[in-house]
Amino acid sequence: MAEIVYMPKLSDTMTEGVVAEWHKKVGDEVKSGEVLAEIETDKATMEFESFYDGVLLYIGVEKGKSVPVDVVLAVIGEKGEDFAALLEKEVASKGGDSKKEAVKEVSKEETKSETKADAKPAPVADSKPAVTEAPKASQSTSNDGDRIFASPLAKKVAEEKGIDINLVAGTGDAGRVVKRDVDHYVPYIPAAGNFTQAPVGEESYTEENVSQMRKVIARRLGESKFTAPHFYLTLDIDMDQAIEARKAMNADKNVKISFNDLVLKASAMALRKHPVINSSWRGDTIRRNQHIHIGVAVAVDEGLLVPVIRFADSKGLQQIGAEVKDFAERAKAKKLQPADWEGNTFTISNLGMFGIESFTAIINSPDSCILAVGGIKEVPVVKNGQVVPGNVMKLTLSCDHRVVDGASGAAFLQTLKSYLENPVTMLV
């Protein structure tokens, strides 16, 4: 008996999916557990295995197409089995809603023949070109009596620049000269009496479909920014001792600690002392998380993923560094699983490696705070009354004012500052 395969819900946040690749084609045998297709969710591309044995009779979603969860993805059954009634029943059960659009006609050949039979000649449009009359107010006259159409602003700019407007080619309506034509005009010095104007550049653009990941990023960050009342706290961190501590740790060739690892560990320890920062707004309640799961923003081609370092306060720097590296590699290869990016209680976004000195980040729901980390910059600083070279890093904490007050956010940053400016205290 034929069975319908639906677009699966592969994560809690998934509402629609894209078929990135079909591993089977109509007529192929399919066994339970075999990979049927690759589905692009809002976070990653995941392999989707068949639940049934049989033959792939029908593909309901073309490669590259986006459809909602629970739409008909395919039909699997016995070879030659009639499944048209099954699809009709499916459409009827959905009440003829938008999911009906995902069910294609079973007989493509019949559809093609009907289309050809019913085709009617398209009406032929009048080939006479429309004549657009240039605005009379913008007309001027050249020395030989021919009309030159130019906007008042274009004529004014040409006069200021000492440009003969009669030599400027117009790109406006009906060849009208506009300001951009004057701005782009390049006088041509002829070699043999040729006064043809040098060509101007062409405007062009390309468009691309919005990926599932980018759609979800737009929706979730829009909800966060326009729902949670953000405020921002920025603090300078003296990183001299952190630099020396990292250098000493990395002297062991088997150890590779990054500044991001130090920030992540220090943040986890500071969250333990300031649990209000490790909270989230839940409408009628505020959730105070006892566990510390830190999301680490990772940039990929399609957008941003936030895998989670779980129980970060109980892990050492090497373990944190190894997990972050593994997540980054799997994120770029689209190999992350839903369990990897769910459950964050706090988030860190680091753009220091891109040379960004400071920035503000949008809170990653359901967190109440996100820490934006800038790069370490060598600047003059005052120590013991003397101006000396120093290494400073800027941290900016974005806070949801429904949960966190200014004093609470400032206290958290001061604790974080003390850990980073004296890393040995993280060992106590």
Protein Blocks (a to p, Z undefined) as FASTA:
>chain_A
ZZddddddfbfklcbdcdfbdfbdehiacdehiafbdcddfkbccddddfbecddfbdfb
dghiacdehiafbdcddehiafklmmmmmmmmnoopaklmmpccfblmlmmmmmmmmpcc
dddddfbdcdddddfklgccdfkopacdddfklmmmmmmnopafklpccfbehhiacfkl
mmmpccdddfkopabdcdddddddddddddfklmmmmmmmmmmmmmmccddddddddfkl
mmmmmmmmmmpmkbccdfklmmmmmmmmmmmmmmmlmgccehjaccddfbdcdddddddf
klccddddehkllpcfklmmmmmmmmmmmmmnopacfklmgoiabdcddfklnopabdcd
ddddfbfbdcdddddddddddeehiacddddddddddddfklmcfklmmmmmmmmmmmmm
mmmlmmZZ
